[in-house]
Amino acid sequence: MGAIHTRRGEAIAWEENRTTEAGDSARWGVRTKPYFEPAEVGMMLRVVEYAPHWVVEAHSHAAGEIVYILDGEVSVGQERFGPGDALHIEPNTVYGPLKAGPQGVRFVLMFTGTPGMTSAS
């Protein structure tokens, strides 16, 4: 028989993954709420936020990926996406750069395995 795995959003802390120096203090650029990890359930599910105007260079992942935009907007290459838009990115597909809009962006990110990341050259 299968199992149901649950997480309550209020019980999951934001993890600041990338920061930038702004004056005298560090400010987050990317932060995530990790709901599920591949070792536990075979896939990864996170809510991700990029700070306003944050840029992530072109890259790829070893696993398939689904992105669902909740708030704000992000450009992927020359195309802009906003609330309600979704992207499916096949494994090993180079994409980007990703550029958050003026209010930043918040999205649901799901990997169908262990992501691994490779920078594009």
Residue pairs with C-beta under 8 A, 6 or more apart in sequence:
5 36
5 40
5 41
7 35
7 36
9 33
9 47
12 33
12 34
12 35
13 33
14 31
14 32
14 33
14 49
15 31
15 32
15 33
15 34
16 28
16 30
16 31
17 28
17 29
17 30
17 31
17 32
18 28
18 29
18 30
18 54
19 26
19 27
19 28
19 29
20 26
20 27
20 29
20 51
21 27
27 51
28 51
29 50
29 51
29 54
30 48
30 49
30 50
30 51
30 54
30 56
31 48
31 49
32 46
32 47
32 48
32 49
32 109
33 46
33 47
33 48
34 44
34 46
35 45
35 46
35 47
36 43
36 44
36 45
37 44
38 44
38 111
38 113
38 114
42 113
43 110
43 111
43 112
43 113
44 63
44 109
44 110
44 111
44 113
44 114
44 115
45 108
45 109
45 110
46 108
46 109
46 110
47 70
47 106
47 107
47 108
47 109
48 106
48 107
48 108
48 109
49 104
49 105
49 106
50 56
50 72
50 74
50 98
50 100
50 104
50 105
51 100
51 104
52 100
52 101
52 102
52 103
52 104
53 99
53 100
53 101
53 102
53 104
54 99
54 100
54 104
55 97
55 98
55 99
55 100
56 96
56 97
56 98
57 96
57 97
57 119
57 120
58 94
58 95
58 96
58 97
58 119
58 120
59 94
59 95
59 96
59 117
59 118
59 119
59 120
60 91
60 92
60 93
60 94
60 95
60 117
60 118
60 120
61 89
61 91
61 92
61 111
61 115
61 116
61 117
61 118
62 91
62 92
62 113
62 114
62 115
62 116
62 118
63 91
63 111
63 112
63 113
63 114
63 115
63 116
64 88
64 89
64 90
64 91
64 111
64 112
64 113
65 87
65 88
65 89
65 109
65 110
65 111
65 112
65 115
66 86
66 87
66 88
66 89
66 108
66 109
66 110
66 112
67 86
67 87
67 89
67 107
67 108
67 109
68 85
68 86
68 107
68 108
69 81
69 82
69 83
69 84
69 85
69 86
69 105
69 106
69 107
70 83
70 106
70 107
70 108
71 83
71 103
71 105
71 106
72 82
72 83
72 100
72 101
72 103
72 104
72 105
72 106
73 80
73 81
73 82
73 83
73 100
73 101
73 103
73 105
74 80
74 81
74 98
74 99
74 100
74 101
74 105
74 107
75 81
75 97
75 98
75 99
75 101
76 87
76 95
76 96
76 98
77 95
77 96
77 97
80 101
81 87
89 95
92 118
94 120
96 120
